[in-house]
Amino acid sequence: MGFVFLFRGGLLHQGDDISPEQMQQHMAKWQHWVADMTRQEIYISGEPLHDTGKIVSSGGVVSDGPFPEAKEMVAGYIAINVATMAEATEVAKDCPIYEYDGTVEVREILAEHGDGIDAGVEQELAAS
C-alpha cells in the first residue's frame, strides 16, 4: 500500500531565527531519515514545496495561497510503500520535523497505479 506524509511547519517556517549551522545539521537529519527509508526499500518519492502558490476554485477563480499561517502550509511530501497505516505511522515518528514544532499528516493513497483514475485515463487515451 502507498502512503503519503504531508509536512506542515518545521524548520523552513522558522524565519531568520535559524543559523546556517542549525539548518545544515537539520538537513543532514532529513537526509539520514530518507536514506534509511531507501535502504528499507519503502521510499517512493518526495520533495519540498515552495511556500507560495495559487488556489483555483470553481468558476476558474484564482487566489493567492495556500494558507495565511505558515505553520499550516504544506512544506513538502514523501510517499512510501508499507503494508499498513500502523507501519506508516511508525516511520513518521522518526521524522526530523518535530525538532521545530512541525507536524506530519499520514494519509493512505487510495488507488494504486492501474486502478481508479489512472485506469480511466488509460481507457480514455486508448479510445482516442
RAWO-V938344 format. One record per pair of residues at least 12 apart in sequence whose ideal C-beta (glycine too) atoms are under 7 Angstrom apart, sorted by the first residue. I is the first residue (numbers start at 0). J is the second residue. D is the distance in whole Angstrom. If there is no record, write none. Layout:
BEGIN
I_J_D ; I_J_D
END
This chain:
BEGIN
0_81_7 ; 0_82_6 ; 0_107_6 ; 1_43_7 ; 1_78_6 ; 1_80_6 ; 1_108_4 ; 1_111_7 ; 2_79_5 ; 2_81_6 ; 2_87_4 ; 2_105_6 ; 2_106_7 ; 2_107_6 ; 2_108_6 ; 3_76_6 ; 3_78_5 ; 3_106_5 ; 3_108_6 ; 4_76_6 ; 4_77_5 ; 4_91_6 ; 4_103_5 ; 4_105_6 ; 5_73_5 ; 5_76_6 ; 5_104_4 ; 5_106_7 ; 6_73_7 ; 6_74_5 ; 6_75_5 ; 6_76_7 ; 6_96_6 ; 6_101_6 ; 6_103_6 ; 7_70_7 ; 7_71_6 ; 7_72_7 ; 7_73_6 ; 7_74_6 ; 7_101_6 ; 7_102_5 ; 7_104_7 ; 8_69_7 ; 8_70_4 ; 8_74_7 ; 8_100_6 ; 8_101_4 ; 8_102_6 ; 9_74_6 ; 9_96_4 ; 9_99_5 ; 9_101_3 ; 10_22_7 ; 10_25_5 ; 10_99_4 ; 11_74_5 ; 12_69_4 ; 12_70_6 ; 12_72_7 ; 12_74_7 ; 13_99_6 ; 25_95_6 ; 25_98_7 ; 28_95_4 ; 29_95_5 ; 32_93_6 ; 32_94_6 ; 32_95_6 ; 33_45_7 ; 36_79_6 ; 36_90_7 ; 41_79_5 ; 41_80_5 ; 41_81_5 ; 41_90_7 ; 42_79_6 ; 43_78_4 ; 43_79_6 ; 43_80_6 ; 44_78_5 ; 45_75_7 ; 45_76_6 ; 45_77_3 ; 45_78_6 ; 46_75_6 ; 46_76_7 ; 47_74_6 ; 47_75_4 ; 48_73_6 ; 48_74_6 ; 48_75_5 ; 50_72_6 ; 52_64_5 ; 52_65_5 ; 84_105_7 ; 84_107_6 ; 87_105_5 ; 88_105_6 ; 91_103_5 ; 91_105_5
END
